[in-house]
Amino acid sequence: MKHALLLILYLQFAAVSFAAIDRQAIVSRYNPTRNASSLTTPMQIGNGNFAFGADITGLQTFQPYGILSSWGWNNDSIPAGKTQADIDSYQGASWLEHGRPVQYDFGGDPVIEKWLISNPNRVNLGRIGLIFYDSSGVRQDIAEVSLNSTTQTTDLWTGILTSRFTWDTSPVAVQTAISQEGTDVVSVQIASPLLKNTRLGLFLDFPWNDGTNKFSAPFVGTWNATDRHTSELSQTKSKAQIIHRLSTFTSYTSVSGDAFNITRDSDTLHRYTILPATNRGTTFSVSFAFSSQPVKDSFPFQTVASSSRAAWSTFWRNSGFIDLVSRSTDVRANELQRRIILSRYLMRVNEAGDSPPQESGLVNNGWYGKFHMEMYFWHTAQWALWGNWDLLRRSSSIYSRFLPTALARAQIQQGYSSGARWPKMTDPSGRSAPGQINNVLLWQQPHPLLFAQYEYRAFPQKQTLEKWFDVVRETANWMSVYAWWNESTSVYDLGPPIHVVSEDTPPNSTQNPAFELAYWRLGLGWAHDWLTNMGEEVPEQWSKVREGLAALPTSNGIYDVYEGINPNWWNMPESINDHPALVGLHGWLPPSPGLDLNMAKVTAEKVWTHWNMSNCWGWDFPMLAMSAARNGDPEKAVDWLLDPLFQFDDIGMPVGGVRVPTPYFPGSGALLYAVAMMAGGWDGADKHTSAPGFPTTGWVVRTEGIGRAL
């Protein structure tokens, strides 16, 4: 009897211990809510390629937040006195690289250079908001303070935004949803007795967009330059279409839904009013489809909402999950879980498109809306650890798409004997934006080798090897010919010229930076294994460079940023003031051949005490956390993830801090990568230890479907 009772108790305990995580309960616990519009960040819904930012009304009634996409790009007019031929024939300066001139994309005609940096620029596709009328039918110009009982919630499990308020004593409810497949559609359903008397309607407005501002935040576009662009309305019995033309970009907005009347407010404006065709009902649904081509279909609200519910439920159920709150007693678990859930949602909205995301996703524009290939790791590598291969594959194909331009950059423009050199700041064309840092930065180069590694670990098939073969080969080819054989030291050097991760060292005297050397060795090793797995002969030069690269620079038992740096650099504010990439030697990166793990730990600990953390960027803190985790200090790892300087706002947007406007999504991607690594483990961690990157006291970490980091 006693044994039977013990068996029952054990089975009950085991059932609780191994029960599936209640994902929906944990996700819904963090549904973001607001009672007023934010002046910096919108509530947001989207599908990864297209996103809609909303104020407290669920639309853009009071705050002109963006409708941004991965496909909406405009080129400004060519500068006066210049031609397209001048743009196409732009040539920058040549810098000597070990006696050989290498042509870069900077230092050429400054007018053309400025145009190339700011073009193309990402477009805000429009603005949708509510219109209010008094009982006499006169339009009211009201402010948000005129609304009462305002409340707003994003249902993270369904991706549907619900906003409620009262105006003139009458309740109003607005639901907003985004289509998840096919045409990009914003669908709106309004419920209010005000509709009976046509006291509520919608407006649709279109801004001018150009590359005047490097950062356009929190809003994108200019609303009072109406003479610089055109719009044209056409109608059928059940639909309307507005064609909006900028300098070189044309968008088509199709309006469909319940019976409506649409009119243009003025011939000099690009604002349109949409009212119910009848005043009998208390609900009114309208869908707005945005495209670069005419849209033929109609999109009922329920169809769009169903699309959203299905896609988001699949996202939450069928990929990785981490539960920190069900059984942990550490009071910090709740905030870290909040950041995880909201980051997962916002990355799916903003960072799951067909092209790499910009730093601010689809919220606003930074760097003219362009994306940065060195940051592609921080944005999207987390998808691999969380098992979202459907989302990662949307954009990771960028390397195959960019391969022709990368080959031309390396061999035709810059005169290297082989290989592909990947750009830094770019756009869907693959053209490198001019600029010294944009051209001489190096740490984006091994990234495709890392992405290939993760995909092969998840899908160890011949098809994966073949898919990445050309990219792996040409990436490694260039890495091997860029490295320079130094006859005086009998090693292969990296640089000069070179800009390191922190972008704050003199490029023409920077040589053999520690992080880049470690990443180079690892990358060439991954490429070597790739060809071996394919049964292909590995180029001899790859092995020579990998085995003959300079040793990581050190001084007094600590790693240096680069070889030959001022011996007093730890006490020089300008040298300890940006990305602390030294902690990435054993943390972000797995140990590279020859890395002294004790020295890497001592170096990381000195960074903790000497670096100016107040000037760091968002992703630096998860990088610090990964270093602490690999170096056996999980308590410190959690501290870094919750450092007071690493902030997320009330709806989970990563705060830009002192460096850039909010949001700065590399911080979110880095958080998710670091947490997955800490929870799921990494190569070399004890496989029998659960969540090796978390403390054992106060933390019970449950995972489902989380991969191991390299």
N, C-alpha and C positions, 0 to 999 in steps of 0.2 A: 504493500500500500504506500509506504514511504517513498519507494523508488518510483512508483507510478505518479505520485504527487510531484516529485522533483522533475520527472520527465515532462509533465504538463506545464510546470512553471518554466522549464527551459524552452519548451516549444513556444510558449506565449512570449517569452523574452526574445527568442529568435525571430518570431513573426514581426514584432515591433522593430527589432534592430535592422531587419532586412526588407522592411516594407518599402515600397516605392515612394519616392518623394511626392508629396502633394504639390505638384508644380503650380497648378492654377491658384491655389490658396496663397502660396508665397508670392507669385507674380502680382496677384490682385491686391495684396497687402500694400503694395507700393504704387498703386494707381495715383498719378499726380493730380492734385486739385489746386485750384486757385479761386480767389474771390475778387480779384482785380487783375487787369492787364499788367504785365511786366513792361518796363521801358527798355529792357535789354534782350530778353529772350521770349520767343513765342511758345505756346503749346504747339505741338507739331504732330502731323500724321504724314505717312508717305510709304513708298514702296522700294526705296533704295536708289531708284533712278529719278524720282520725282517726289517733291515734298511740298507741303502746304503749312505755312506758319499762321497761327491764329491768335487774336486777342481774346478778351473775356467773352465776346459774343459768339465764339466758335468760328468767326470769319475774320475779316480784316477791316471791320467797321471804323475803328478808332485808330488803330496802329497799322501802318502799311507794311506789314511783314511780307516776306517773299513767297513766291511760287517759283521755285528753282528746279532745274533738271540737269541731267547729265548730257542732254542733247542740244540745249539752247545756248548758242554762242553767236556773237556778233563781232564783225570787224569794223572799226571806225574808218571813216574816209581816209584815204591816203593823204599824208601831209601835203600842203601846198608846195608846188614846185617839184614834187616827186612823182614818180610813176610806179606802176606795179613792177616794171623791169628793175627799177632801183631797189625795191624791196627784195625781189628774188635774187639779185646779184650782191646783196649785202655781204661784206667781208669784214671780219674783225682783225684784231692785232695778232701778231705772231710772237710767241715767247719762246726763248731757247730752252730746250729740254736736253741737257747734257750735250750741248753744242748743235742740236738739230732744231730748226725753227718749226713750231707747231702752231697752226692757225686756230684761233678760238673765236667765239661769238661775242666779243666785246671789244671796245676800243675803235670801232668803225664810225661811220657817219652818225653823229649823236641824234639827229632827228629821226633817222630810220631806226636806230637802236631803241629809242624810246617807244616808237610805234610797235616794234616787234615785241618788246617786253609787255606792253599792255594789250596786245591783240593776239588772238581773239579774246574777248572778255565775256564772262558768263552773264546771261540775261535773266532778269526778273520778268516772268511771263505775264504777270497781271496782278490784279487785286479784286477781291470779291467781298462785298460788305452789305450790311442791312441799310435800308432807307425807312425812315419813320414819317408818318403823316398825322396831322391832327384830324379831328372829327369833321372838319370842313374840306379835307383833302389837300391841305397845304403842306408841302414838304417841310419838315422840321430839321434844323441844323442843331443837333443835340450833342452833348459831350457825355463821356462815360459816367460822370457823376449824376446824370439824369436817370440812370438805371438803378433799380433797387433789388435787393435779395439776389445779388449776382453769385453764381457758383458754377464751377466748370470742372469736369473730370475727363481724363483720358483713360479709357478702358484698355489697359495694356494687352489683355488677352485677346481682344478683338480688333484693336487699332482704331476704334471709333471714338470720336470726341463728342461729348454732350455738354451743352452750355444752357443754363437756365437763369432767367431774370424776370423782373416785372418792369413794365413801362406804362405810365399813365394808368396805374392800378391793374393792368392786365398782364397775365403771365405769358412768357414767351419761352419756348424750348427749341434749341437748334442742335441737330445732329449733323456731323460732318464726317465723311468717309472718303477714302482714296481707293481706286481700283488697284489691284495687285498684279494683274497680268494684262498684256496687250496695251491698248491706248491708255494714256495717263488721264485720269478723270477725277475731278473733285465733285462729290455729290453732296447736296445739302437738302435736309428736310426740316422745315419750319412748322411748328405747331403753336397756334395762338388764336384766341378769339378775335384779335385785331385783324386777322385776315378776312373776316367776314365783311368788313367795311373797307377793304383795301387800304388798311392803315400801315401795312408792312409790305416792303418789297426788297429787291436786291439791286445792287449796282455792280457793274463790271468795268474796270478801268485799266488802262495800259500806260506804262511809263516809258520814257526815253531811257535808253541804256547806252553807256559808252565807257571807255577805259580811262576816264579822267582820274579816278581815285584808285590807289593801290588797295585800300581797304574801304569797303562799303558796308558799314555796320552801325547800328542794327538793321538799317533798311538799305535796299538796293534799288537804284533807279531814280530818275528825276521826273516829278509829276507836273512841273510847270513849263517844260520845254516842248509844248504841244506842237509847235510849228516845225519841229525837226523830224517828225515821224508821221506816218499816216495810218489810218484805220478805215475799214470799209465793211459795212453791214449788208448781208443778204439774208433773205428769209424764204422758207417754205411754209407749208401749213402747220407743221409740227416742230420745226427746228429753225434755228438761226445760226449763222456763221459770221464771225468777224475775222477779217484778215488784217493782221498788224504787221507793218513793214518798218524795219529799222534800216540802218545803212546797208547791210548785206544779209540780214536775217529776216525771214518772214515766218510768222507763226499763224496757225489757224486755231481759233477757239470756237468749238461747236457747243451750242446751248440747246438742251433738250430736257424733257420732263413733263410735268403737268402743263396743261394749256396756259400759255403766257402771252403777254404783249411785250415787245421790246422796242425801245426808241433810243435814239442818240440824243444826249442832253444838249449838244451844241455842235455846229459844224467845226468849231475851233477846238473842241475837246475830244478826247478819246474815251469818254465815259458814257456808259449805256445803262438805262434803267429797265428793269425787268419786273413786271407786275403780273399777278394772277389774272387770267382772262375772265374769270368769274369771281364773284365775291360771296359765294355760297358756303365754302368750306372753311375748316379751321386748320387745314394742313396744306402745305405747298412744297413740292419737291422739284428741284432743278439740278441738273448735272452739267458740268463744264468740262469738256474734253479739250485738252491742249495737245498740239502736235505740230510737227514741221511740214505735214502734208494735210490736205483736206480730209475731214472725218465724215464718214457716211453713216455710221451707226448711231443709235440712241442708247442711253444708258440709264435705265430706271434706278432710283435710289436703292431699292431693295436688292437689285442685282449687284450694285457696287458694294453695298454693305455686306452682302453674303460673301463676295470675293474677299473682302477684308477679314471677316470672321474666319473663313477657312484658311487663308494664308497665315494669319497670325497664330491660330491654334496649332497648325502644322509646325510653325517655327518654334513655338514654346515646347511642344511635345516631342519633336523628333530630332532634337540636337542636344548638345551637352547641357548639364544643369549642375549648379552648386548650391547646396543648402547649408547656410551658416547659422540660421536662427532657430531651427526647430529644437536643438538640444544644447547649443552653446550657452554658457553662463557669462562669458565676457561681455560687458556692456557695449563694447565696440562692434559686436557682431551685427547689430541691427543697422548701423550706418554703413558698414561695408556691404551688407546685403543690399541695402537701398541703392548704393552706387552701382553694384553689379547689375541688378535688374533694370534700372533705368538706363544704364549704359548699353545693355543688350538691346533694349528697345530702340534707343536713339541711333545706335550703329546700324540697326536693320532699316531704319527710316532714311538715314543720311549716307551710309557708307557701303551700300550693297548694290552699286550700280555697275554699268558696263565699262566704265573707265575708273581709274583710281580717283578717290575723293580728294577734294581740296580740304585744307585744314579746318575750315568752318562748315564742312559738309554742304548741306542744301539749306542752311539757315540764312546765311548772308555771304558776302564775298570778301576774301582776303587774297592778296597777290593777284587781283583782277579775276578771281575765280579759277585760276589755274591750279594744277596739282603738282606735287613735288615727289619725285620718284624715290628719294632717300627716305621720305616719310611713309612710303607705301607699306613698309614693314610694320610700322607702329599702327597704321590704320587697320590693316587687314590680316596680318599673320594670326591674330587671335581667332579668326574664323576656322583655321586649321585645328587648333586645340579644342574648339567647341563643336567640331564636327559639322560645320556649315559649309560643306564643299559646294553645294549648289550656288551659294552666294559668292564664295571666293572665286569660283571658276568664271563668274561673270566678268571679273576684272583682271584676273591673273593672266588671261590670254593677251593682255596688253604687251607682254614681252614678245610674243609671236608677231603681233601687229606692228610693233615698233622695231622689229629686227631689221628691216631694210634701211630705215633711217639711222639706226645705231651702227650698222655696218658702214654706211656712207660717211657718217661722222668720223669713225675711227680711221678708215682706210683712204677715203677720197679727200676729205677736208683736212684731216690731221696727219695723214701720211704714215700711219702704222702699217706694218706688214700684214697683219691679219686681225680678225676679231671684231667684236661689236662693243662700242662704248655707249652706255646708257645715259640718258640726259638727267638733269636734276629738275628744274622748273620747266614744265611743258604743258601741253594741251592735247586734245585727241589727235592732232596731226603728227605728234611725235617730234615736232621741231623744238629745239632747245631755246629757251628765252635767253637773250643776251645778258651778260653780267659776269663779273670775274668769279664770284662764288659759284654761280650756276654752272660755270664751265670747268672749274678746277676741283670742285668737290669730288670725293672718291668713294665714300662708303656706301653709295647706292649700288656700286658695281656687283658685289657678290650676292645681292638680294635674290635674283632669280634662281641661283643655285640653292638657296635656303628654301624657297617656295617649292622647288622641284623635289627637294629632299622630303619635305612634309607630305607632298602628294604621293610620293612613292612609298612612304611608310604606311599611309592609309590605304593605298591601292598598289600593292607590289606586283604589278603586271607588266607585261611587255608593252601593252598599249601606253602605259604611263611613261615608260622609258622612251618610246618613240615620239610621243607627244612633245617632250621637253628636249629631245636630242639636239636639234639645231641651236636652240637658245643656250643650252648648257655648253655646247662645244664653242660657240662664238664668244660667249661670255668669258670662258676660261682662256680662249685664244688671246683675247685682248689683255687679260690680266697677266698672261705670261710674257707678252711683248712689251707691256708698259714697264714691268720691272726691269731695272737697269743693272747690268753686271758691273760692279765696281772693282776694277782690277787691283786697286790699292788695298782693299779690305777683303777681296775674294768673297763677296756676298752680293746678293741682289738687293738693290735699294728700291724703295718707293719714294718718288719725288726727288727733288723738287721739279716743277711746281706742284703744290698740293694744298688744298684746304682740308683741314681735319674736321671732325664732327662738330666741334664747337665754333668753327668758322672764325676764329679770333687769333690765329697765328699768322706770321708773315709767309705767304705761299711760296715765295721764291727762295726762302731759306729753310723751309720746313722739310724735313727728311725723316723717313722711317717712323711715322707715328705709331704708337703702341697698338691702339685699337685696330687701325687699318691693317697693320701687319698680321695681327691675330686673325682677323676676318679673312684676309687674303689666303693665309695658310689653310684655314678651314675650308674656304670655298674651292681652292684647287684640289684639296683632298676629296671633297664631295664630287667634283667633276671627274676626278680620276676613277672613283668608284662607279660613277654613272656609266662611263665608257666600258669599264670592266664588266659590269652587269649586262651590258649589251653585246659583249664579245668583241668589242672594237679595240683596236690598238690605241693606247694612250700616247699622245704626243710626248716625245722626250723632253721638250722644253717645259711642259707643265711640271714634270717631276723635278727637273733641274731647279726651277724657280721655287717650287714648294719646299724642297729640301735645302735650298741655298739662300732663302730669304734671310735678311739681317735679323739678328736676335732682337727681341723687344728691349727698348732702351731702359736702363735703370740707373739710379744714383742712390747710394747709401741704403741698399736693400729695399728700395721702393721703385715702382715703375714710373717712368717719365712720360709726359704727353708725347714728346717726340725726341729724337736723337739730337743732341746738341743744344737743348733748351737751356736757358740761363739757370745755373745751379741753384739760384735763390728763388726759383719760380714759385715755390709754395708760399712765399711771403710777398708776392707781387699781385695786387688785386686784379690786374687785367688778365692774369693767367688762371685764376680760380673763380671765374665769373660767368661761366656758361655751361653747356652740357658737360657733366662730369663723366666723360666716356670711359675713363679708366676703370670705373666700377663695372663696366660692361665686359671686361676681360674674363670675368668668372661670375656670370649671372645672366645677363642677356645672352652672351655667347657661352657655349660649352667650352671646356678647357681646350685650348689649341695646343698642338705639339710644342713641347718645350716650356709651356707656362708653368711657373713656380706657384703652386696654389697658396703656399704660406705667404709669399710676397704679394700675391694678388689680394689676399685678405688684409694684410697690413696696409696696402695701398688704399683699399676701400675704406678702412677704418680711419685713415688719415683724411680722406675726402670728407667723411662724415663731420670731422671736427674743423676742417680748414676751409671748406668751400663756401662761397657766397650763395647759399641756397635761396635767398630772397630774389635772385635774378635768374633762377632756373625756369625751365619750361615744364608744361604738364607731364610729359612722358618721362622726364628725368626721375620723378619720384617712384614710379613703378620699376624703373631701371635700378634705382637704389635698393628697392625691395627685393628684386630678384638676386642681386648681389648678396644681400644679407641672408637670404634663404639658402643659396648655394654654399655660403660660407658658414652655415650652421647656426645662424642667429635668427630664428623665426619670429621672436618677439620684436626684434628691430625691423624685420620685414613688414609686419603689420603696422608698426609705427610709421614707416615711410608711406604706406598706402593711405594713412589717415593723417598725414602731416598737415598742420594748420595752413601751410602754404599751398596745399594741393586741394583745391576747393571744387565742389559741384553745387550748383544752385538748387532751388526748391524742386525743379522738375528734372534734375539730373544733368543739366547742361554743364560741361566742363569749363570752368572759369579760365579765361585767358591770362589773368594776372597782370603783371606789370609789362609783359612783353607784347601781347596781341589782344585784340578784342575777343569777347566771348561769343560763341563757343570755340574751344580749341580741341578738336576731336582726337588728335594723337594721344591726348591724356586718357581718353576713354578707352581707346584701343589698347594702349599700354597697360591700363588697369586690368582689362579682361585677360590679356596675355599673361600678366604676372600672377593674377589670382588663379588662373587655370594651371600654370606651372606649379604654384605653391600647393594647390589642392591635388593635382593629378600626378605630380612628380616630374622628374627629368632623368635623362640618361645618366646613369651613375648613382642615382639616389637609391636608397634601400627600397626594393620593391615590396617588402613586407611591412613597411611603415606607411600608414595611411596619412595623406596630406602632409608630406615632409616639410613643407614650407610654412606650416602653421604651428603655433605653440601647442603643447600637449595639455597644458592647464587652461581650463576655461573654454576650450574650443572643441567642438565635435563637428567635423566637416564631413558632409555626405556628398558624394558625387555620382553622377550618372552620365556616361558618354563623354567624359573629358579625356583628351589624349595627353600623352607624355610629351614634354618639351625636349628638344635636342639637348 
